[in-house]
Amino acid sequence: MEHGHLTIGDYEALCPGVNRRTLQRDLKRLLDLGLIVARGSTNRLEYRLGKGLT
């Protein structure tokens, strides 16, 4: 989030050894809670802090 956004690849680099599917579920949960927002298309999806958290 240092650059204002995070991709699944960035998240994988931060969590070595964790299954990609698990990371995707984590991101979906954060999205559902409104803590992050997704922007972009499937292949270039970026996650940013949700409204009020920046």
C-alpha positions as CSV (number, residue, x, y, z in Angstrom):
1,M,0.0,0.0,0.0
2,E,3.1,2.2,0.1
3,H,2.3,3.2,-3.5
4,G,-1.4,3.7,-2.9
5,H,-2.4,0.3,-4.3
6,L,-1.8,-3.4,-4.0
7,T,-2.1,-6.2,-6.6
8,I,-2.5,-9.9,-6.0
9,G,1.1,-10.3,-7.1
10,D,2.2,-7.7,-4.5
11,Y,0.2,-9.5,-1.8
12,E,1.7,-12.9,-2.8
13,A,5.2,-11.3,-2.4
14,L,4.2,-10.1,1.1
15,C,2.9,-13.5,2.1
16,P,5.3,-16.2,0.7
17,G,4.1,-19.7,1.1
18,V,0.4,-18.8,1.4
19,N,-1.8,-20.3,-1.3
20,R,-3.0,-17.7,-3.9
21,R,-6.6,-18.9,-3.4
22,T,-6.3,-18.1,0.3
23,L,-5.0,-14.6,-0.5
24,Q,-7.9,-14.1,-2.9
25,R,-10.4,-15.0,-0.2
26,D,-8.7,-12.6,2.2
27,L,-9.0,-9.8,-0.3
28,K,-12.6,-10.6,-1.0
29,R,-13.4,-10.5,2.7
30,L,-11.7,-7.1,3.0
31,L,-13.7,-5.9,0.0
32,D,-17.0,-7.2,1.5
33,L,-16.2,-5.3,4.8
34,G,-15.5,-2.1,2.8
35,L,-12.0,-1.9,4.1
36,I,-10.5,-1.9,0.5
37,V,-11.9,-1.2,-2.9
38,A,-11.0,-2.9,-6.2
39,R,-10.2,-1.0,-9.3
40,G,-9.4,-2.2,-12.8
41,S,-10.0,-5.3,-14.9
42,T,-9.4,-8.9,-13.9
43,N,-5.8,-9.0,-15.2
44,R,-4.9,-5.6,-13.8
45,L,-7.0,-5.5,-10.7
46,E,-5.7,-3.2,-8.0
47,Y,-6.8,-2.9,-4.4
48,R,-6.8,0.4,-2.5
49,L,-7.9,1.4,1.0
50,G,-11.6,2.0,1.3
51,K,-13.3,5.4,1.7
52,G,-12.5,7.0,5.0
53,L,-9.4,4.9,5.5
54,T,-6.9,6.9,3.4
